[in-house]
Amino acid sequence: MSVQRLWTRGAIYLVLVAFALYYAMPIYVLIITGLKPYKDVSMLRMWELPQGLYFDSFTTAWGLVSPNFRTSVMITIPAALISSMIGSINGYVFAKWRFRGADTLFILFLVGMFLPYQGILIPLVLTLQKLSLYGTLAGLILTHCIFGIPITALLFRGYYASIPNELMDAGKIDGCGFFGLYRHILLPISMPAFAVVLLWQFTTIWNDYLIGLVVLSNPVQAPVMVAVKNTAGSFSVDWNVQMSAALIAAAPTVIVYLLLGKLFMRGLLAGALKG
Amino acid sequence: MANNTVTVSGERGSAASPIQSTRKRWWRWLSGDMILAFLVLLPSIIAVAIFIYGFIGWTFYISMSDWKSSIPDFTFVGLKNWTRLVNDRRFQMDMRNHLFYAIGFIGQCIVIGFTLATLLDQKIKGEGLFRTLFIFPFAVSGIVTGVTWQWLMQPSTGINLIFAKLGMGWFRPTWHANIEYGIWAVSIAAAWQFSGYVMALYLAGLRGIPAELREAAAIDGAGTWALYRYIIIPLLMPVTFTVFVLTGMNSIRIFDVVAALGGPGPGNSIDSLALNMFQTTFGAYRFSLGAAIGSVMMFLAIFLVVPYLMSMQRETER
């Protein structure tokens, strides 16, 4: 029994370690390639560790994508903040003020979460052109905020629904109205939900390629993912530089995930499947 | 990309009571606060109505118009673009690609995700570390995934070097550059990015199964196999359903990974509807044809979303 158990445990760990290597492998290659000096970059020695630390390819890559990196920061932060605020108040209404048809409305909101954006891109471009927002940061921020309405409402609704109605009733007895209840009762305890939603929106918007490509197509101004793709598609850029550019673009979300992984997970899982 | 679901937490417990109270006292509708609540929601309702539902209809209309240059032309031409699309070789290739991709991607995500979750659920030392590693690709964008795997799947280097090291030098697949099977390679890269998230969903599902159930099964003499076969896997069906919908959606709108891997590839071997739509519309300025492709994607998505949302609504009403 115990010998058999030892074997089983060993096999389990072996599989887990193998998968850990599988998941880590691409990032390992990105990092070591970025750290190699140009003369050591060889297709045939892709897996070998660099002979010392060189930051040449990062410097070159940063020179290529830094304007776009800044654009991404300027889009992602306001868009994540605004859409979280919208989501919070919408979630509050959906969770605590269920007027007639609110549930149906909520389901209709959710459809937006699943949409292939290709089905709305052309009218989006026409509309943004009409509003003179096409090709502007504001236009892209607005688009992200609107497309973020469903998911943010869903996450906040879930959080607020878990807050007992007795608390709300107590607030009502104390004379709080619609805004008072939100301001004095829910908002002060909303920080965990805000963290989760902000993190989610930050990741989604930072990692977006399609909407940025369509709305801010000017290569100089485009978000960082568009720039990374352009770099990778270009034959004039060395592959170690392409990889460094990819790593630079991935860094913010990966770092945030590593630092706040627990929150990230909570967003994904917080009773994910209890519903 | 993964704009995905997290099913609402704690819904069943606390959601039921407000519905009932609203039904009992329908006149609460008239209270000022209820109207205020609706007004607060109104801007979002309008935004969703226009930017989502309105735009879907508009796209569908454009697909039946004659807009094929940089200047909009909304002349109605009926199904002309649709017949053109159905007979288009690239479109037919896309449909084949989506089918293969979906099989490969959904299969990998469910198998890898479920296996890893089950293994991690065996009181593993360093579980947190494994979990962090498994899930982190989900924080990596499709573009970065594609760019990286493009190099890992170069025939002369990357993974093939590892095969050579392992004495399997004869095995040198051309991966995403293969005209026949390239699309399967795309599904490998995409599953790397997404399967950890699926693992997390399954793990949460496993943790939600009460320990008493497992104990009861053990007392009844169920072995590990029977436990999974008759208790755990059936109990995880809702998770599998969610995973199926999420990965199915991903299979319909796959775009950035394909673009970064150099799509549409030789003979459109790794093309996708999304890439086709983008190039047709914003590259070739055939807006009506592009709108038709976008509408096809929308229809495919509806097949997946409707059952999912219906099941969610059933949950909400319970």
Interface residues (C-beta under 8 A of the other chain):
Chain A: I12 Y13 V15 L16 F19 A20 Y22 Y23 A24 M25 P26 I27 V29 L30 M43 L44 M46 W47 I86 I89 N90 V93 F94 A95 K96 W97 R98 F99 R100 D103 L105 F106 I107 L108 F109 L110 V111 G112 M113 F114 L115 P116 Y117 Q118 G119 I120 L121 I122 P123 L124 L126 T127 I146 F147 I149 P150 I151 A153 L154 L155 R157 G158 Y159 A161 S162 I163 P164 N165 G177 F178 F179 T203 T204 W206 N207 D208 Y209 L210 L213 V214 S217 M225 V228 K229 A232 G233 W239 Q242 M243 A245 A246 L247 A249 A250 T253 V254 V256 Y257 L258 G261 F264 M265 G267 L268 L269 A270 G271 A272 L273 K274 G275
Chain B: M1 A2 N3 N4 T5 V6 T7 V8 S9 G10 E11 R12 G13 S14 A15 S17 P18 I19 T22 W26 W29 G32 D33 M34 L36 A37 F38 V40 L41 S44 I45 A47 V48 F51 I52 Y53 G54 F55 I56 W58 T59 I62 P72 I112 T115 L116 L119 L120 Q122 I124 F130 R131 T132 L133 F134 I135 F136 P137 F138 A139 V140 S141 G142 I143 V144 T145 G146 V147 T148 W149 Q150 W151 L152 Q154 S156 T157 G158 L161 I162 W192 G196 Y197 A200 L201 L203 A204 G205 G208 P238 V239 T242 V245 M249 I252 R253 F255 D256 A259 A260 G262 L273 A274 M277 F278 T281 F282 F287 G290 A291 I293 G294 S295 M297 M298 L300 A301 L304 V305 Y308 L309 M312 Q313 E315 T316 E317
